[in-house]
Structures are given as C-alpha cells and as structure tokens.
Amino acid sequence: MTLFDAAEPGIDPGAASDAPPPGRTHLALTVAYDGAGFRGFAAQPDQRTVAGELQQALAQYLRDDVADVVGAGRTDAGVH
C-alpha cells in the first residue's frame, strides 16, 4: 500500500482540494529580486510593487488576464 493507494476506498489521488477550476491554471514560481525601487511585494494601486510587476509580465507573456499573484513570503517597502 502507498500513501495514495487507488484501491483504498475514498482515496482519489487526482482530486486535490486546491486544484484550479476548469479553464484556470495555477503556477508556482520561485522569485528573487532586489527590493530597491519597489513599494513592497503586495499589489497596490498606483505603486510599483513586485506582485504588480509579476502580474503585468505574466499577463503579457501568457496573453491573458492574470487573476492574482500571491506571495508566500513578505517584503516591506525598501527592504533589499
């Protein structure tokens, strides 16, 4: 038996609870950057932020809207 043994009742290895809905894709990126010139990580209106720049670059590259950029870490304005 393995952790996700398909023969075990109630276990469906393909049914991840965080799976994106149909038509959407989730990406995981590891990003390193110099914080100088940014106003923190989180997107803010009328401010240059890391998340805002990533969202804009991804939208341009993917030629589609990017709903959210979510960070697993935190960077305050001016930290570098």
FIDRENDO-900319 format. One record per atom (N, C-alpha, C, O): residue number from 1; atom name; y, z, x. Coordinates in pm, 1 decimal. Atoms other than C-alpha are relative to their C-alpha. Layout:
<atoms>
ATOM:num:atomo:py:pz:px
ATOM:NUM:CA:Y:Z:X;
...
</atoms>
This chain:
<atoms>
ATOM:num:atomo:py:pz:px
ATOM:1:N:-117.6:0.0:85.2;
ATOM:1:CA:0.0:0.0:0.0;
ATOM:1:C:123.4:0.0:89.5;
ATOM:1:O:126.1:65.3:193.8;
ATOM:2:N:-127.4:1.5:-70.6;
ATOM:2:CA:353.1:-75.9:117.7;
ATOM:2:C:105.7:64.2:-88.2;
ATOM:2:O:79.2:99.5:-203.1;
ATOM:3:N:-109.9:-59.7:75.8;
ATOM:3:CA:686.2:62.6:7.5;
ATOM:3:C:26.7:-76.9:-128.8;
ATOM:3:O:56.1:-16.8:-232.1;
ATOM:4:N:-23.6:83.6:117.9;
ATOM:4:CA:726.6:-230.5:-233.5;
ATOM:4:C:-126.4:-76.5:-35.4;
ATOM:4:O:-126.2:-199.6:-36.2;
ATOM:5:N:126.1:61.6:37.8;
ATOM:5:CA:368.5:-298.7:-335.5;
ATOM:5:C:13.2:-56.8:-140.9;
ATOM:5:O:28.9:17.8:-237.5;
ATOM:6:N:-17.7:64.8:130.4;
ATOM:6:CA:393.1:-553.0:-617.7;
ATOM:6:C:-108.4:38.7:-99.5;
ATOM:6:O:-88.4:26.4:-220.3;
ATOM:7:N:108.4:-40.3:89.3;
ATOM:7:CA:61.2:-427.2:-757.4;
ATOM:7:C:27.9:134.7:-64.9;
ATOM:7:O:-37.3:171.3:-162.7;
ATOM:8:N:-32.2:-132.2:53.1;
ATOM:8:CA:216.7:-87.0:-822.1;
ATOM:8:C:86.1:-15.2:-125.5;
ATOM:8:O:188.3:-83.8:-121.2;
ATOM:9:N:-76.8:14.5:124.1;
ATOM:9:CA:340.8:-54.5:-1183.1;
ATOM:9:C:145.3:44.6:16.2;
ATOM:9:O:174.1:145.9:79.9;
ATOM:10:N:-141.2:-37.5:0.3;
ATOM:10:CA:718.2:-50.6:-1226.6;
ATOM:10:C:75.9:-38.2:125.5;
ATOM:10:O:196.3:-13.8:133.6;
ATOM:11:N:-66.8:37.8:-124.3;
ATOM:11:CA:794.3:-185.7:-878.7;
ATOM:11:C:20.2:-150.9:1.7;
ATOM:11:O:-76.3:-227.1:-3.3;
ATOM:12:N:-33.3:141.6:-10.4;
ATOM:12:CA:971.9:-520.7:-859.7;
ATOM:12:C:92.4:-17.3:119.5;
ATOM:12:O:212.5:7.3:108.3;
ATOM:13:N:-82.6:9.2:-120.6;
ATOM:13:CA:1092.5:-589.5:-503.8;
ATOM:13:C:115.4:-98.0:-12.8;
ATOM:13:O:210.9:-89.4:64.4;
ATOM:14:N:-108.4:95.9:16.7;
ATOM:14:CA:1310.9:-875.9:-627.6;
ATOM:14:C:110.5:49.2:-90.9;
ATOM:14:O:210.3:-20.4:-109.8;
ATOM:15:N:-97.8:-51.1:96.5;
ATOM:15:CA:1503.6:-657.0:-871.9;
ATOM:15:C:88.1:105.9:63.8;
ATOM:15:O:78.8:223.7:29.4;
ATOM:16:N:-92.1:-94.3:-64.3;
ATOM:16:CA:1768.3:-497.6:-652.4;
ATOM:16:C:110.6:36.6:-97.9;
ATOM:16:O:165.2:-50.6:-165.7;
ATOM:17:N:-101.6:-45.2:94.6;
ATOM:17:CA:2013.3:-289.1:-852.5;
ATOM:17:C:139.7:-51.2:35.7;
ATOM:17:O:227.0:-57.9:-50.8;
ATOM:18:N:-131.4:48.5:-40.2;
ATOM:18:CA:2305.8:-424.9:-650.6;
ATOM:18:C:3.2:-152.5:14.4;
ATOM:18:O:94.1:-207.5:76.7;
ATOM:19:N:3.0:145.9:-6.3;
ATOM:19:CA:2207.2:-790.6:-687.3;
ATOM:19:C:118.7:-56.7:-77.5;
ATOM:19:O:152.8:-6.6:-184.7;
ATOM:20:N:-115.0:58.3:70.2;
ATOM:20:CA:2503.7:-1010.0:-780.9;
ATOM:20:C:-44.6:-69.1:-128.4;
ATOM:20:O:-158.3:-115.3:-137.9;
ATOM:21:N:33.3:72.0:122.7;
ATOM:21:CA:2513.8:-1158.3:-1129.4;
ATOM:21:C:-13.1:-149.6:28.9;
ATOM:21:O:36.1:-196.8:131.4;
ATOM:22:N:13.9:144.8:-20.8;
ATOM:22:CA:2421.7:-1527.1:-1167.8;
ATOM:22:C:136.3:-66.4:21.9;
ATOM:22:O:233.8:-35.5:-46.5;
ATOM:23:N:-124.1:70.6:-29.4;
ATOM:23:CA:2686.2:-1754.8:-1020.6;
ATOM:23:C:88.7:69.5:101.3;
ATOM:23:O:193.0:16.1:139.3;
ATOM:24:N:-79.3:-72.8:-100.2;
ATOM:24:CA:2814.2:-1494.0:-774.7;
ATOM:24:C:-85.1:24.1:123.4;
ATOM:24:O:-208.0:25.4:116.5;
ATOM:25:N:67.2:-27.2:-126.2;
ATOM:25:CA:2728.4:-1423.8:-412.8;
ATOM:25:C:66.8:118.3:66.4;
ATOM:25:O:189.4:129.9:65.6;
ATOM:26:N:-53.4:-110.2:-79.7;
ATOM:26:CA:2768.5:-1107.6:-209.2;
ATOM:26:C:-22.2:-32.9:146.7;
ATOM:26:O:-129.1:-80.6:184.7;
ATOM:27:N:9.4:20.2:-144.0;
ATOM:27:CA:2837.2:-1135.5:163.4;
ATOM:27:C:25.2:132.2:69.9;
ATOM:27:O:104.6:213.6:22.9;
ATOM:28:N:-27.1:-116.2:-84.2;
ATOM:28:CA:2822.9:-865.6:428.5;
ATOM:28:C:47.0:-52.1:135.4;
ATOM:28:O:-20.3:-134.1:197.8;
ATOM:29:N:-57.3:43.3:-126.7;
ATOM:29:CA:3041.9:-913.6:735.2;
ATOM:29:C:28.3:121.0:86.9;
ATOM:29:O:64.6:227.4:36.7;
ATOM:30:N:-45.1:-99.8:-96.1;
ATOM:30:CA:3098.8:-708.9:1046.6;
ATOM:30:C:126.4:-56.6:62.7;
ATOM:30:O:125.4:-166.1:119.0;
ATOM:31:N:-129.9:49.8:-43.6;
ATOM:31:CA:3463.7:-740.1:1142.6;
ATOM:31:C:61.0:97.6:99.3;
ATOM:31:O:61.5:218.5:76.4;
ATOM:32:N:-76.1:-79.5:-96.2;
ATOM:32:CA:3651.7:-615.5:1447.5;
ATOM:32:C:137.2:-65.9:13.1;
ATOM:32:O:147.7:-188.6:15.2;
ATOM:33:N:-134.9:55.7:-4.6;
ATOM:33:CA:4027.5:-656.4:1473.9;
ATOM:33:C:95.0:98.3:65.9;
ATOM:33:O:67.6:218.0:74.6;
ATOM:34:N:-110.3:-80.5:-52.3;
ATOM:34:CA:4344.7:-530.6:1638.1;
ATOM:34:C:91.6:27.5:-118.8;
ATOM:34:O:143.2:-66.2:-179.7;
ATOM:35:N:-76.7:-37.3:118.5;
ATOM:35:CA:4533.5:-340.2:1367.4;
ATOM:35:C:149.6:-23.4:9.1;
ATOM:35:O:219.9:-12.5:-91.4;
ATOM:36:N:-143.6:27.2:-12.8;
ATOM:36:CA:4877.1:-422.9:1508.6;
ATOM:36:C:35.3:-120.5:-86.6;
ATOM:36:O:-35.6:-221.1:-85.1;
ATOM:37:N:-43.6:110.3:84.0;
ATOM:37:CA:5062.6:-644.0:1264.4;
ATOM:37:C:-54.8:4.0:-141.0;
ATOM:37:O:-20.1:-80.7:-223.4;
ATOM:38:N:54.2:-15.6:135.0;
ATOM:38:CA:4867.9:-527.0:959.1;
ATOM:38:C:52.3:128.9:-60.8;
ATOM:38:O:89.0:222.0:10.8;
ATOM:39:N:-42.5:-120.1:72.8;
ATOM:39:CA:4966.0:-273.3:694.6;
ATOM:39:C:-122.1:69.5:-58.5;
ATOM:39:O:-124.3:103.6:-176.8;
ATOM:40:N:123.3:-65.0:44.0;
ATOM:40:CA:4618.1:-117.9:676.3;
ATOM:40:C:-105.9:-101.7:-37.0;
ATOM:40:O:-87.3:-222.0:-18.7;
ATOM:41:N:111.1:88.4:36.5;
ATOM:41:CA:4288.8:-258.3:550.2;
ATOM:41:C:10.2:-48.3:-144.0;
ATOM:41:O:2.0:-168.4:-169.6;
ATOM:42:N:4.6:32.9:142.9;
ATOM:42:CA:4312.1:-247.7:169.4;
ATOM:42:C:109.3:-98.7:-38.6;
ATOM:42:O:223.8:-87.7:5.5;
ATOM:43:N:-96.1:99.5:47.9;
ATOM:43:CA:4479.7:-542.6:-0.4;
ATOM:43:C:111.8:67.5:-78.4;
ATOM:43:O:86.8:154.0:-162.3;
ATOM:44:N:-117.8:-51.7:69.0;
ATOM:44:CA:4832.7:-463.9:-119.6;
ATOM:44:C:93.8:-117.3:-26.6;
ATOM:44:O:109.4:-205.0:58.3;
ATOM:45:N:-92.7:109.5:30.0;
ATOM:45:CA:5081.2:-692.3:-292.8;
ATOM:45:C:114.4:-5.2:102.4;
ATOM:45:O:169.7:97.8:141.0;
ATOM:46:N:-114.3:23.3:-89.7;
ATOM:46:CA:5343.1:-840.2:-58.8;
ATOM:46:C:-11.9:69.1:135.0;
ATOM:46:O:89.6:91.7:200.9;
ATOM:47:N:22.2:-60.7:-131.1;
ATOM:47:CA:5187.5:-676.0:250.3;
ATOM:47:C:-110.2:-77.8:71.8;
ATOM:47:O:-204.8:-124.7:8.5;
ATOM:48:N:105.6:64.4:-78.6;
ATOM:48:CA:4983.9:-831.9:532.2;
ATOM:48:C:-104.6:105.9:32.2;
ATOM:48:O:-79.3:197.4:110.5;
ATOM:49:N:108.6:-95.3:-21.8;
ATOM:49:CA:4653.0:-643.7:525.4;
ATOM:49:C:-124.3:-74.6:46.8;
ATOM:49:O:-135.3:-196.0:29.3;
ATOM:50:N:123.9:60.6:-47.8;
ATOM:50:CA:4312.0:-705.7:679.1;
ATOM:50:C:-78.8:-58.4:-117.3;
ATOM:50:O:-122.4:-173.4:-110.9;
ATOM:51:N:75.3:48.9:116.1;
ATOM:51:CA:4139.2:-735.7:339.4;
ATOM:51:C:68.0:-121.4:-62.4;
ATOM:51:O:0.6:-215.8:-103.7;
ATOM:52:N:-73.0:113.4:55.7;
ATOM:52:CA:4410.6:-968.8:214.1;
ATOM:52:C:-19.0:-126.3:81.8;
ATOM:52:O:-38.0:-234.6:26.5;
ATOM:53:N:20.0:115.3:-88.0;
ATOM:53:CA:4376.9:-1196.6:515.8;
ATOM:53:C:-143.6:-50.6:-8.4;
ATOM:53:O:-166.5:-171.5:-11.5;
ATOM:54:N:139.9:40.6:13.5;
ATOM:54:CA:3995.6:-1195.5:490.1;
ATOM:54:C:-22.9:-73.1:-131.8;
ATOM:54:O:-90.1:-176.1:-135.6;
ATOM:55:N:17.1:61.1:131.7;
ATOM:55:CA:4011.5:-1276.1:119.4;
ATOM:55:C:58.9:-141.0:-1.8;
ATOM:55:O:-2.2:-233.6:-55.0;
ATOM:56:N:-65.8:131.0:-4.5;
ATOM:56:CA:4253.2:-1563.6:179.3;
ATOM:56:C:-80.9:-98.3:85.3;
ATOM:56:O:-100.0:-213.2:45.6;
ATOM:57:N:77.4:87.5:-88.4;
ATOM:57:CA:4047.5:-1705.1:469.6;
ATOM:57:C:-133.7:-39.0:-63.4;
ATOM:57:O:-175.2:-154.6:-54.5;
ATOM:58:N:127.1:30.5:66.2;
ATOM:58:CA:3719.7:-1678.8:276.1;
ATOM:58:C:20.1:-97.3:-115.7;
ATOM:58:O:-59.6:-189.4:-133.6;
ATOM:59:N:-27.8:89.8:112.4;
ATOM:59:CA:3871.9:-1846.7:-29.5;
ATOM:59:C:25.2:-142.1:50.2;
ATOM:59:O:-19.8:-238.9:-11.0;
ATOM:60:N:-27.5:131.7:-56.8;
ATOM:60:CA:3996.2:-2132.6:188.7;
ATOM:60:C:-128.8:-62.7:53.4;
ATOM:60:O:-154.0:-180.9:30.3;
ATOM:61:N:124.2:50.7:-57.7;
ATOM:61:CA:3661.8:-2168.0:370.9;
ATOM:61:C:-101.1:-37.5:-108.1;
ATOM:61:O:-164.4:-142.8:-100.8;
ATOM:62:N:98.1:22.2:106.7;
ATOM:62:CA:3447.8:-2141.1:56.0;
ATOM:62:C:50.7:-94.9:-108.3;
ATOM:62:O:-26.2:-142.0:-192.1;
ATOM:63:N:-63.7:84.6:101.0;
ATOM:63:CA:3693.4:-2348.0:-150.3;
ATOM:63:C:-27.5:52.2:-140.5;
ATOM:63:O:-61.1:-22.8:-232.1;
ATOM:64:N:23.7:-66.5:127.7;
ATOM:64:CA:3657.8:-2097.7:-432.0;
ATOM:64:C:72.9:133.6:1.5;
ATOM:64:O:109.5:183.9:107.7;
ATOM:65:N:-61.9:-131.8:8.3;
ATOM:65:CA:3813.2:-1776.1:-555.0;
ATOM:65:C:-92.8:105.4:58.8;
ATOM:65:O:-214.8:96.8:45.0;
ATOM:66:N:74.6:-113.9:-52.2;
ATOM:66:CA:3703.9:-1458.7:-379.2;
ATOM:66:C:45.8:120.8:-79.2;
ATOM:66:O:162.9:158.3:-73.2;
ATOM:67:N:-36.0:-107.9:92.4;
ATOM:67:CA:3694.6:-1168.7:-624.7;
ATOM:67:C:49.5:124.2:72.4;
ATOM:67:O:159.4:171.7:44.1;
ATOM:68:N:-35.5:-125.8:-66.0;
ATOM:68:CA:3702.2:-865.8:-394.8;
ATOM:68:C:-46.4:0.3:144.2;
ATOM:68:O:-150.4:-56.5:177.5;
ATOM:69:N:41.8:-33.0:-135.5;
ATOM:69:CA:3691.4:-768.6:-30.4;
ATOM:69:C:-2.0:151.7:5.2;
ATOM:69:O:100.6:216.7:-14.5;
ATOM:70:N:17.9:-145.1:-0.4;
ATOM:70:CA:3554.6:-416.1:1.6;
ATOM:70:C:-38.2:43.0:140.4;
ATOM:70:O:-128.1:-15.3:200.9;
ATOM:71:N:29.6:-50.3:-133.3;
ATOM:71:CA:3554.0:-221.5:327.5;
ATOM:71:C:-85.3:125.2:-4.0;
ATOM:71:O:-73.1:207.3:-94.9;
ATOM:72:N:82.7:-119.8:-11.3;
ATOM:72:CA:3300.3:37.3:433.3;
ATOM:72:C:62.7:100.3:95.4;
ATOM:72:O:12.0:211.4:111.2;
ATOM:73:N:-72.3:-88.6:-90.0;
ATOM:73:CA:3543.4:188.2:681.4;
ATOM:73:C:143.3:11.5:-46.4;
ATOM:73:O:178.6:-35.2:-154.7;
ATOM:74:N:-138.9:-18.4:39.6;
ATOM:74:CA:3907.4:279.9:676.9;
ATOM:74:C:88.9:-15.9:122.5;
ATOM:74:O:58.4:35.7:230.0;
ATOM:75:N:-100.2:12.8:-104.3;
ATOM:75:CA:4206.2:179.7:886.3;
ATOM:75:C:136.5:20.4:-63.4;
ATOM:75:O:173.0:-50.3:-157.3;
ATOM:76:N:-135.1:-23.6:49.0;
ATOM:76:CA:4552.2:318.8:824.1;
ATOM:76:C:97.5:-94.5:69.4;
ATOM:76:O:67.7:-148.4:176.0;
ATOM:77:N:-101.6:88.4:-55.8;
ATOM:77:CA:4865.1:116.6:889.5;
ATOM:77:C:33.9:40.5:142.9;
ATOM:77:O:53.3:158.4:172.4;
ATOM:78:N:-40.8:-23.6:-137.7;
ATOM:78:CA:4946.7:81.2:1258.5;
ATOM:78:C:-109.5:50.0:92.8;
ATOM:78:O:-84.5:67.7:212.0;
ATOM:79:N:110.0:-47.9:-84.7;
ATOM:79:CA:4606.6:202.5:1385.2;
ATOM:79:C:-57.5:-118.5:76.2;
ATOM:79:O:-88.8:-222.2:17.8;
ATOM:80:N:62.0:104.1:-82.2;
ATOM:80:CA:4473.8:-3.6:1674.1;
ATOM:80:C:-47.3:58.0:131.2;
ATOM:80:O:-102.4:-14.2:214.4;
</atoms>
